């Protein structure tokens, strides 16, 4: 039996639940959000996990931190609720070695985008020319910029406010579309082309996703990078230079997948379920 935990408004959780139903695989849902939360009781000493008054013993668990927060006047409270639910479930599951779980030890380490670029290069993955600065004087306005810790859409240097030097940002050349995203799910890899005219496809709905093969010269190196980072569930993004060579941009430990699963006709959800059911 699989436990899936996350936000009531998270389409990724909803798609995974639908696939489990289609495959007639037993599962429980622990969903939080605007509706009444479930009743949870974890007795650490007695080694029991109760959901709505029923003791359950999952053999696999898929958890997503709820980032699809509902409309509320108290956003800080909503963030706090999402974090505490996530920590409660993940904390219990990580302590149970007999429960299959993605990225079991990854959250004990720091996920740093600079560190990941360095490691990617060490494993033989091409990376863009990259500098990290907080003084943008004289920088070509057509260069790409993004904060080193994320939290903003990718933009151009020319789009920065007049005084952007409060914190360091990546500066990289603008690479070419289409973008490639490669998912690592346990032993499997699934690749997709992302066709979009936008610099950052996340800020537009004008995107076409195409299921494709994993490039041979990238797959093994990316798998090694994910192993080093202790990521058995992740998605890495690549874009090409003018010669067509794909360059590693970043790796995400909690990627969204619903739209990509549609493009793959359920194969992405199947890979998640198969890993957690093994």
Helices and strands as residue ranges (DSSP letters): E 2-7, H 11-22, E 27-32, E 40-43, E 48-51, E 54-55, E 60-63, H 75-94, E 100-101, G 106-108, H 113-122, E 130-133, E 144-147, E 155-156, G 157-159, E 169-172, E 176-185, E 188-195, G 201-203, E 208-212, H 216-228, E 233-240, E 246-252, H 258-263, H 267-277
